[in-house]
Amino acid sequence: MVKLVLMHKADSIYEDEPDRVYDFPRSYLKAVEDAVGDWVVYYEPVKAGPRGYFAAAKIERVIPKPGADGRYLALIAPGSFLPFDREVPRLVQGRPLELLLTAPDGTPARGGATQLAVRRLPDAEFERIVGLGLPVNLETIEAGRYDPTSKDAADAAAPFERPVIERLTRRPYRDVAFRRKVRETYGYRCAVSGLRLRNGGGRPEVQAAHIRPVDQLGSDSVRNGLALSGTLHWMFDRGLITVAEDNRSVLVSENKVPGDVVERLIGPERSLFLPQDQRDWPHPENLKWHRENVFGQSAPDGDAPW
């Protein structure tokens, strides 16, 4: 097995969905097949945007792309995709993070390997890139973000130096990374109510909801997330609200939610408040899954929060 860097451009002719599938030509088939079962890092080229290295995932298997001769699909292992908490720049102190992209004098190389959409990545370089994007003390950072004197922050004051792969696979760490990324992407504003509330200590009231749960083959991509207030998160998870086929309008299970509750919690236009960058909007397939598998499927359990 071997680790890779996969170049991704949002407007590419290749139909990539970083948390699901990577579309590539035959010229990279051997390299991608060698990486099956191992991890990759996604990279945005200079002409496509400012992100640099922005996520990691694991390749599960490779198949020919149906109806496209000479094209292949690398299928991403469910639940493995994780966006970086902080995007990693292409250069650190003027030097590339990949030896393959470095000239003999340490400056960025030109041409050659810099044009490759798929690049082999040594383990040490993979660990450095992921370590910069997903700090080992991310849970500590989050625990003390709004209240440095809190018990959680004190308990996490000396984080265990977990290996990079353990960070990528450990559920509590991934939950913190997902929560931070989704809330930040939505500007700490509830996507349904439009409210941006903070408690007395400055802690955002908004939560991060998976549209399709991880245990139902959902991912930790921002496109599988919504920033929601606590009550609306509860309603969304229980199928009392969802998003219509236009991927914008909020639908309410009218026979299960009192009208006065709808008026108080949901904006009058019943339309999602979405991130500025359209690349971060909920993926239509995730919203479709929620409509078909969660919305209106059951009565809410226990006492409703209203």
C-alpha contacts under 8 A as a table, 3 or more apart, distances in Angstrom:
res1	aa1	res2	aa2	distance
1	M	34	D	5.21
1	M	35	A	4.95
1	M	36	V	6.58
1	M	37	G	6.90
1	M	38	D	6.05
2	V	34	D	5.93
2	V	35	A	4.68
2	V	36	V	7.95
2	V	38	D	6.28
2	V	39	W	7.76
2	V	120	R	6.98
2	V	121	L	7.35
2	V	122	P	7.76
3	K	35	A	5.80
3	K	38	D	5.95
3	K	39	W	5.33
3	K	40	V	5.40
3	K	120	R	6.03
3	K	121	L	5.22
3	K	122	P	6.72
3	K	123	D	6.99
3	K	126	F	7.41
4	L	32	V	7.79
4	L	35	A	6.97
4	L	39	W	6.99
4	L	40	V	4.68
4	L	41	V	6.36
4	L	118	V	6.64
4	L	119	R	5.45
4	L	120	R	4.49
4	L	121	L	4.89
5	V	40	V	5.61
5	V	41	V	4.83
5	V	42	Y	5.81
5	V	43	Y	6.56
5	V	117	A	7.84
5	V	118	V	5.72
5	V	119	R	5.06
5	V	120	R	6.34
5	V	121	L	6.28
6	L	40	V	6.79
6	L	41	V	6.15
6	L	42	Y	4.92
6	L	43	Y	5.93
6	L	117	A	5.91
6	L	118	V	4.88
6	L	119	R	6.75
7	M	42	Y	5.94
7	M	43	Y	4.76
7	M	44	E	5.77
7	M	45	P	6.66
7	M	116	L	7.85
7	M	117	A	4.75
7	M	118	V	6.32
8	H	12	S	7.67
8	H	16	D	7.34
8	H	18	P	7.90
8	H	42	Y	6.49
8	H	43	Y	5.92
8	H	44	E	5.32
8	H	45	P	7.30
8	H	117	A	7.77
9	K	12	S	5.19
9	K	44	E	6.06
9	K	45	P	7.16
9	K	48	A	5.80
10	A	16	D	7.91
10	A	48	A	7.51
10	A	279	R	7.52
12	S	15	E	7.10
14	Y	23	D	5.52
14	Y	24	F	6.81
15	E	22	Y	7.32
15	E	23	D	5.73
16	D	20	R	7.93
16	D	21	V	5.78
16	D	22	Y	4.79
16	D	23	D	5.37
17	E	20	R	5.29
17	E	21	V	5.19
17	E	22	Y	6.39
18	P	21	V	5.83
18	P	22	Y	6.30
18	P	42	Y	7.78
18	P	76	I	7.78
18	P	81	F	7.57
19	D	57	A	7.24
19	D	76	I	6.37
19	D	78	P	7.99
19	D	80	S	7.83
19	D	81	F	5.17
19	D	82	L	7.91
19	D	219	S	6.64
19	D	221	S	6.47
20	R	75	L	6.08
20	R	76	I	4.96
20	R	77	A	7.57
20	R	78	P	7.43
21	V	73	L	6.22
21	V	74	A	5.51
21	V	75	L	4.59
21	V	76	I	5.44
22	Y	73	L	5.47
22	Y	74	A	4.93
22	Y	75	L	6.59
22	Y	76	I	7.57
23	D	65	K	7.80
23	D	71	R	7.04
23	D	72	Y	5.86
23	D	73	L	4.70
23	D	74	A	6.53
24	F	28	Y	6.92
24	F	29	L	7.84
24	F	71	R	5.73
24	F	72	Y	5.43
24	F	73	L	6.39
24	F	74	A	7.87
25	P	28	Y	6.11
25	P	29	L	7.09
25	P	70	G	5.90
25	P	71	R	4.48
25	P	72	Y	6.08
26	R	29	L	5.06
26	R	70	G	5.26
26	R	71	R	5.75
26	R	72	Y	6.76
27	S	30	K	7.68
28	Y	31	A	5.54
28	Y	32	V	6.26
28	Y	118	V	6.62
29	L	32	V	5.28
29	L	33	E	6.00
29	L	72	Y	7.45
30	K	33	E	5.18
30	K	34	D	6.18
31	A	34	D	5.18
31	A	35	A	6.54
31	A	118	V	7.65
31	A	120	R	7.35
32	V	35	A	5.04
32	V	36	V	6.69
32	V	62	V	7.64
32	V	74	A	7.34
32	V	118	V	7.87
33	E	36	V	5.42
33	E	61	R	7.65
33	E	62	V	6.56
35	A	38	D	5.25
35	A	39	W	7.21
35	A	40	V	7.96
35	A	59	I	6.77
36	V	58	K	7.76
36	V	59	I	5.09
36	V	60	E	5.67
36	V	61	R	5.63
36	V	62	V	7.43
37	G	58	K	6.46
37	G	59	I	5.53
37	G	60	E	5.50
37	G	61	R	7.45
38	D	58	K	5.50
38	D	59	I	6.05
39	W	56	A	6.93
39	W	57	A	5.60
39	W	58	K	4.22
39	W	59	I	6.41
40	V	56	A	5.62
40	V	57	A	5.48
40	V	58	K	5.96
40	V	59	I	7.32
41	V	53	Y	6.82
41	V	54	F	7.46
41	V	55	A	5.79
41	V	56	A	4.45
41	V	57	A	6.62
41	V	126	F	7.56
41	V	130	V	7.96
42	Y	53	Y	5.68
42	Y	54	F	5.84
42	Y	55	A	5.29
42	Y	56	A	6.11
43	Y	51	R	7.60
43	Y	52	G	5.35
43	Y	53	Y	4.33
43	Y	54	F	6.19
43	Y	55	A	7.76
44	E	48	A	6.29
44	E	49	G	6.52
44	E	50	P	7.35
44	E	51	R	5.88
44	E	52	G	4.99
44	E	53	Y	6.40
44	E	54	F	7.53
45	P	48	A	5.43
45	P	49	G	6.74
45	P	50	P	7.99
45	P	52	G	6.69
46	V	49	G	5.73
46	V	50	P	6.51
46	V	52	G	7.52
49	G	52	G	7.87
51	R	54	F	6.24
51	R	87	E	5.95
51	R	88	V	7.19
51	R	89	P	6.88
52	G	87	E	6.62
52	G	88	V	5.77
52	G	89	P	5.00
52	G	90	R	5.12
53	Y	87	E	5.93
53	Y	88	V	4.98
53	Y	89	P	6.53
53	Y	90	R	6.94
53	Y	129	I	7.56
54	F	83	P	5.95
54	F	84	F	5.41
54	F	86	R	7.61
54	F	87	E	4.89
54	F	88	V	6.40
54	F	133	G	7.40
55	A	81	F	7.14
55	A	82	L	5.62
55	A	83	P	4.02
55	A	84	F	5.03
55	A	87	E	7.91
55	A	133	G	7.96
56	A	80	S	7.79
56	A	81	F	5.73
56	A	82	L	5.47
56	A	83	P	6.40
56	A	84	F	7.42
56	A	130	V	7.52
57	A	76	I	6.75
57	A	77	A	7.44
57	A	80	S	5.10
57	A	81	F	4.13
57	A	82	L	6.33
58	K	76	I	5.77
58	K	77	A	5.56
58	K	80	S	5.73
58	K	81	F	6.92
59	I	62	V	7.94
59	I	74	A	6.33
59	I	75	L	5.93
59	I	76	I	4.64
59	I	77	A	5.61
60	E	74	A	7.36
60	E	75	L	5.61
60	E	76	I	5.36
60	E	77	A	4.64
61	R	74	A	5.93
61	R	75	L	5.42
61	R	76	I	7.40
61	R	77	A	7.99
62	V	72	Y	6.92
62	V	73	L	5.61
62	V	74	A	4.49
62	V	75	L	6.02
63	I	72	Y	5.76
63	I	73	L	5.37
63	I	74	A	6.67
63	I	75	L	7.73
64	P	68	A	7.96
64	P	70	G	7.80
64	P	71	R	6.27
64	P	72	Y	4.33
64	P	73	L	6.09
65	K	68	A	5.55
65	K	69	D	7.35
65	K	70	G	7.98
65	K	71	R	5.43
65	K	72	Y	4.58
65	K	73	L	5.58
66	P	69	D	7.90
68	A	71	R	5.63
76	I	80	S	7.31
76	I	81	F	7.48
77	A	80	S	5.61
77	A	81	F	7.69
78	P	81	F	7.50
78	P	217	L	5.67
78	P	218	G	7.10
78	P	219	S	6.69
79	G	214	V	6.18
79	G	217	L	6.57
79	G	218	G	6.51
79	G	219	S	4.95
79	G	220	D	6.82
80	S	168	L	7.51
80	S	169	T	7.24
80	S	219	S	7.25
80	S	220	D	7.92
81	F	219	S	6.42
81	F	220	D	6.28
81	F	221	S	6.75
82	L	168	L	7.34
82	L	174	R	7.38
82	L	177	A	7.98
82	L	178	F	7.72
82	L	219	S	7.90
82	L	220	D	5.69
82	L	221	S	6.28
83	P	177	A	7.89
83	P	178	F	7.80
83	P	181	K	7.82
83	P	220	D	7.53
83	P	221	S	6.40
83	P	222	V	7.77
84	F	87	E	5.76
84	F	88	V	7.93
84	F	130	V	7.59
84	F	133	G	4.76
84	F	134	L	5.58
84	F	177	A	7.63
85	D	133	G	5.69
85	D	134	L	5.59
85	D	135	P	7.99
85	D	177	A	6.09
85	D	180	R	7.29
85	D	181	K	6.29
86	R	132	L	7.59
86	R	133	G	4.98
86	R	134	L	7.01
87	E	133	G	5.74
88	V	129	I	6.88
88	V	132	L	6.38
88	V	133	G	5.62
89	P	92	V	6.71
90	R	96	P	6.03
90	R	97	L	6.81
91	L	94	G	5.25
91	L	95	R	4.97
91	L	96	P	4.56
91	L	97	L	6.36
92	V	95	R	5.30
92	V	96	P	6.42
92	V	97	L	6.93
94	G	107	T	6.88
94	G	108	P	7.84
95	R	102	T	7.29
95	R	106	G	6.19
95	R	107	T	5.60
95	R	108	P	6.29
96	P	99	L	7.03
96	P	101	L	6.28
96	P	102	T	5.98
96	P	106	G	7.95
96	P	107	T	7.30
96	P	108	P	5.95
97	L	101	L	7.87
97	L	125	E	6.80
97	L	128	R	7.99
97	L	129	I	7.22
98	E	101	L	5.45
98	E	102	T	6.69
98	E	121	L	7.47
98	E	125	E	6.43
99	L	102	T	5.02
100	L	113	A	6.60
101	L	108	P	6.06
101	L	109	A	5.30
101	L	110	R	7.80
101	L	113	A	6.36
101	L	114	T	5.95
102	T	105	D	7.86
102	T	106	G	5.64
102	T	107	T	5.82
102	T	108	P	4.87
102	T	109	A	4.92
103	A	106	G	5.31
103	A	107	T	5.40
103	A	108	P	5.73
103	A	109	A	4.57
103	A	110	R	7.98
104	P	107	T	7.43
109	A	114	T	7.28
110	R	114	T	6.53
111	G	114	T	5.44
111	G	115	Q	6.12
112	G	115	Q	5.91
112	G	116	L	7.47
113	A	116	L	5.25
113	A	119	R	7.65
116	L	119	R	6.29
121	L	125	E	6.43
121	L	126	F	6.24
122	P	125	E	5.42
122	P	126	F	6.24
123	D	126	F	4.98
123	D	127	E	6.11
124	A	127	E	5.18
124	A	128	R	6.25
125	E	128	R	5.05
125	E	129	I	6.16
126	F	129	I	5.29
126	F	130	V	6.11
127	E	130	V	5.27
127	E	131	G	5.74
127	E	164	V	6.15
128	R	131	G	5.01
128	R	132	L	6.21
129	I	132	L	5.26
129	I	133	G	6.34
130	V	133	G	4.99
130	V	134	L	5.71
130	V	135	P	7.94
130	V	164	V	6.95
131	G	134	L	5.20
131	G	135	P	5.34
131	G	136	V	6.91
131	G	164	V	6.68
132	L	135	P	5.94
134	L	138	L	6.96
134	L	177	A	7.93
135	P	138	L	5.32
136	V	139	E	7.94
136	V	159	P	7.43
136	V	160	F	7.99
136	V	161	E	6.44
136	V	162	R	6.63
136	V	164	V	7.92
136	V	167	R	7.43
137	N	140	T	5.13
137	N	141	I	6.22
137	N	159	P	5.92
138	L	141	I	5.01
138	L	142	E	6.24
138	L	173	Y	7.62
138	L	176	V	7.59
138	L	177	A	7.53
139	E	142	E	5.15
139	E	143	A	6.03
139	E	156	A	7.30
139	E	173	Y	6.64
139	E	176	V	6.48
140	T	143	A	5.07
140	T	144	G	6.24
140	T	153	A	5.99
140	T	156	A	5.20
140	T	157	A	6.30
140	T	159	P	7.07
141	I	144	G	5.53
141	I	145	R	5.79
141	I	153	A	7.98
142	E	145	R	4.98
142	E	176	V	7.45
142	E	180	R	7.97
143	A	146	Y	7.64
143	A	147	D	7.58
143	A	148	P	7.60
143	A	150	S	7.63
143	A	152	D	5.68
143	A	153	A	4.76
143	A	156	A	7.49
144	G	147	D	5.16
144	G	148	P	4.23
144	G	149	T	7.18
144	G	150	S	6.81
144	G	152	D	7.44
144	G	153	A	4.79
145	R	148	P	6.48
146	Y	201	G	6.44
146	Y	202	G	6.30
146	Y	203	R	5.73
147	D	150	S	5.47
147	D	153	A	7.77
147	D	201	G	7.03
148	P	153	A	6.12
148	P	154	A	7.87
149	T	153	A	6.63
149	T	154	A	6.84
150	S	153	A	5.28
150	S	154	A	6.36
151	K	154	A	5.03
151	K	155	D	6.06
152	D	155	D	5.12
152	D	156	A	6.18
153	A	156	A	5.14
153	A	157	A	5.97
154	A	157	A	5.07
155	D	158	A	7.66
156	A	159	P	5.72
162	R	166	E	6.16
162	R	167	R	6.38
163	P	166	E	5.33
163	P	167	R	6.46
164	V	167	R	5.14
164	V	168	L	6.37
165	I	168	L	5.00
165	I	169	T	6.29
166	E	169	T	5.17
166	E	170	R	5.70
167	R	170	R	5.38
167	R	173	Y	6.25
167	R	174	R	7.43
168	L	173	Y	7.71
168	L	174	R	6.86
169	T	174	R	7.32
170	R	173	Y	5.60
170	R	174	R	6.31
171	R	174	R	5.03
171	R	175	D	6.04
172	P	175	D	5.10
172	P	176	V	6.45
173	Y	176	V	5.28
173	Y	177	A	6.33
174	R	177	A	5.00
174	R	178	F	6.00
174	R	220	D	7.64
175	D	178	F	5.12
175	D	179	R	6.03
176	V	179	R	5.14
176	V	180	R	6.12
177	A	180	R	5.30
177	A	181	K	6.17
178	F	181	K	5.24
178	F	182	V	6.07
178	F	208	A	7.43
178	F	220	D	5.91
178	F	221	S	7.44
178	F	222	V	7.35
179	R	182	V	5.41
179	R	183	R	6.08
179	R	207	Q	7.12
179	R	208	A	5.11
180	R	183	R	5.49
180	R	184	E	6.04
181	K	184	E	5.26
181	K	185	T	5.99
181	K	222	V	6.88
182	V	185	T	5.10
182	V	186	Y	6.30
182	V	208	A	5.92
182	V	222	V	5.60
182	V	225	G	6.33
182	V	226	L	6.76
182	V	227	A	6.23
183	R	186	Y	5.32
183	R	187	G	6.20
183	R	188	Y	4.90
183	R	189	R	7.49
183	R	206	V	7.13
183	R	207	Q	6.90
183	R	208	A	6.20
183	R	227	A	5.68
184	E	187	G	5.00
184	E	188	Y	5.84
185	T	188	Y	7.57
185	T	222	V	7.83
185	T	275	P	6.11
185	T	280	D	7.50
186	Y	189	R	5.67
186	Y	190	C	7.50
186	Y	191	A	7.27
186	Y	226	L	7.97
186	Y	227	A	6.33
186	Y	274	L	6.69
186	Y	275	P	5.11
187	G	275	P	7.51
188	Y	196	R	5.94
188	Y	197	L	7.94
188	Y	204	P	6.43
188	Y	206	V	6.14
188	Y	227	A	7.14
189	R	194	G	5.82
189	R	195	L	5.50
189	R	196	R	4.33
189	R	197	L	7.48
189	R	206	V	6.64
189	R	227	A	6.73
189	R	228	L	7.59
189	R	273	F	7.91
190	C	193	S	5.56
190	C	194	G	5.01
190	C	195	L	5.46
190	C	196	R	6.35
190	C	206	V	5.97
190	C	227	A	5.21
190	C	228	L	4.50
190	C	229	S	5.66
190	C	273	F	7.38
191	A	194	G	5.66
191	A	226	L	6.48
191	A	227	A	5.57
191	A	228	L	5.85
191	A	272	L	5.26
191	A	273	F	4.58
191	A	274	L	6.24
192	V	228	L	6.75
192	V	232	L	7.62
192	V	250	V	7.33
192	V	266	I	5.95
192	V	267	G	6.91
192	V	270	R	7.31
192	V	271	S	6.87
192	V	272	L	5.21
192	V	273	F	6.36
193	S	229	S	7.93
193	S	265	L	5.81
193	S	266	I	4.65
193	S	267	G	5.18
193	S	272	L	7.99
193	S	273	F	7.91
194	G	267	G	6.92
194	G	272	L	7.84
194	G	273	F	5.99
196	R	204	P	7.59
196	R	205	E	7.68
196	R	206	V	7.43
197	L	204	P	6.04
197	L	205	E	5.51
197	L	206	V	7.16
198	R	201	G	7.60
198	R	202	G	5.20
198	R	203	R	5.26
198	R	204	P	4.38
198	R	205	E	5.29
199	N	202	G	5.29
199	N	203	R	5.44
199	N	204	P	6.58
199	N	205	E	6.62
200	G	203	R	7.36
204	P	207	Q	7.99
205	E	229	S	6.30
205	E	230	G	7.32
206	V	227	A	6.13
206	V	228	L	5.33
206	V	229	S	4.46
206	V	230	G	6.60
207	Q	227	A	5.54
207	Q	228	L	5.25
207	Q	229	S	5.78
207	Q	230	G	6.35
207	Q	233	H	7.30
208	A	225	G	6.48
208	A	226	L	5.83
208	A	227	A	4.71
208	A	228	L	6.25
209	A	225	G	5.42
209	A	226	L	5.19
209	A	227	A	6.18
209	A	228	L	6.66
209	A	233	H	6.33
210	H	213	P	5.48
210	H	214	V	7.52
210	H	218	G	7.57
210	H	220	D	7.57
210	H	224	N	5.72
210	H	225	G	4.64
210	H	226	L	6.63
211	I	218	G	7.63
211	I	224	N	5.29
211	I	225	G	5.48
211	I	226	L	6.86
211	I	286	N	6.22
211	I	287	L	6.67
211	I	290	H	6.46
212	R	216	Q	6.50
212	R	217	L	7.25
212	R	218	G	4.72
212	R	219	S	7.50
212	R	224	N	6.50
212	R	286	N	5.96
212	R	287	L	7.84
212	R	289	W	6.87
212	R	290	H	6.37
213	P	216	Q	5.16
213	P	217	L	6.76
213	P	218	G	4.96
213	P	219	S	7.49
214	V	217	L	5.22
214	V	218	G	4.17
214	V	219	S	5.63
214	V	220	D	7.42
215	D	218	G	6.74
218	G	224	N	7.04
218	G	286	N	7.92
219	S	224	N	6.31
220	D	224	N	6.51
220	D	225	G	7.54
221	S	224	N	5.29
221	S	225	G	6.88
222	V	225	G	5.02
222	V	226	L	7.73
222	V	280	D	6.12
222	V	281	W	7.79
222	V	282	P	7.38
223	R	279	R	7.97
223	R	280	D	5.54
223	R	281	W	5.70
223	R	282	P	4.26
223	R	283	H	5.23
224	N	282	P	5.86
224	N	283	H	6.53
224	N	286	N	6.25
225	G	282	P	6.65
226	L	282	P	7.41
228	L	231	T	7.97
228	L	232	L	5.84
228	L	233	H	5.31
229	S	232	L	5.32
229	S	233	H	5.92
230	G	233	H	5.12
230	G	234	W	6.31
231	T	234	W	5.08
231	T	235	M	6.28
231	T	305	P	6.39
231	T	306	W	7.91
232	L	235	M	4.88
232	L	236	F	5.97
232	L	265	L	7.57
233	H	236	F	5.08
233	H	237	D	6.16
234	W	237	D	5.35
234	W	238	R	6.35
235	M	238	R	5.22
235	M	239	G	6.23
235	M	240	L	5.01
235	M	241	I	6.05
236	F	239	G	5.23
236	F	240	L	5.84
236	F	241	I	5.12
236	F	242	T	6.29
236	F	295	F	7.97
237	D	240	L	7.75
237	D	294	V	7.49
238	R	241	I	7.97
238	R	294	V	6.85
238	R	295	F	7.35
238	R	298	S	7.28
238	R	299	A	7.64
238	R	300	P	6.00
239	G	242	T	6.72
239	G	253	S	7.72
239	G	290	H	7.94
239	G	294	V	4.86
239	G	295	F	3.77
239	G	296	G	5.21
239	G	297	Q	6.50
239	G	298	S	7.21
240	L	252	V	5.93
240	L	253	S	5.05
240	L	256	K	7.01
240	L	257	V	7.07
240	L	295	F	6.13
240	L	296	G	6.17
240	L	300	P	7.86
241	I	250	V	6.89
241	I	251	L	5.48
241	I	252	V	4.51
241	I	253	S	6.09
241	I	295	F	6.49
242	T	250	V	5.86
242	T	251	L	5.21
242	T	252	V	6.72
242	T	287	L	7.67
242	T	290	H	6.96
242	T	291	R	6.18
242	T	295	F	6.17
243	V	246	D	7.84
243	V	247	N	5.91
243	V	248	R	6.25
243	V	249	S	5.60
243	V	250	V	4.67
243	V	251	L	5.60
243	V	287	L	6.38
243	V	291	R	7.08
244	A	247	N	5.53
244	A	248	R	6.50
244	A	249	S	5.30
244	A	250	V	6.17
244	A	251	L	6.11
244	A	287	L	7.92
244	A	291	R	7.60
245	E	248	R	7.71
245	E	249	S	7.90
245	E	284	P	7.93
245	E	288	K	7.20
246	D	249	S	6.50
247	N	282	P	7.75
247	N	284	P	6.27
247	N	287	L	7.09
248	R	271	S	5.57
248	R	272	L	5.34
249	S	270	R	5.84
249	S	271	S	4.50
249	S	272	L	6.31
250	V	270	R	5.08
250	V	271	S	5.50
250	V	272	L	6.65
251	L	270	R	7.62
252	V	257	V	7.45
253	S	256	K	5.63
253	S	257	V	6.26
253	S	295	F	7.68
253	S	296	G	6.25
254	E	257	V	5.38
254	E	258	P	7.14
254	E	259	G	7.45
255	N	258	P	7.57
256	K	299	A	7.41
257	V	261	V	6.77
257	V	262	V	6.98
258	P	261	V	5.34
258	P	262	V	6.60
259	G	262	V	5.12
259	G	263	E	6.35
260	D	263	E	5.05
260	D	264	R	6.25
261	V	264	R	5.17
261	V	265	L	6.05
261	V	306	W	7.32
262	V	265	L	5.36
262	V	266	I	5.54
263	E	266	I	5.90
263	E	267	G	7.27
263	E	268	P	7.11
264	R	267	G	7.93
266	I	270	R	6.22
267	G	270	R	5.29
267	G	271	S	7.21
274	L	281	W	6.39
275	P	278	Q	6.75
275	P	280	D	6.43
275	P	281	W	6.41
277	D	280	D	5.71
277	D	281	W	7.33
278	Q	281	W	5.24
282	P	286	N	7.09
282	P	287	L	7.03
283	H	286	N	5.40
283	H	287	L	6.57
284	P	287	L	5.13
284	P	288	K	6.04
285	E	288	K	4.97
285	E	289	W	6.16
286	N	289	W	5.10
286	N	290	H	6.43
287	L	290	H	5.13
287	L	291	R	6.29
288	K	291	R	5.11
288	K	292	E	6.17
289	W	292	E	5.25
289	W	293	N	5.82
289	W	294	V	7.77
290	H	293	N	5.28
290	H	294	V	5.12
290	H	295	F	6.31
291	R	294	V	5.92
291	R	295	F	5.00
292	E	295	F	6.58
293	N	297	Q	7.08
294	V	297	Q	5.50
294	V	298	S	7.95
296	G	299	A	7.65
300	P	303	D	7.99
300	P	304	A	7.20
301	D	304	A	7.77
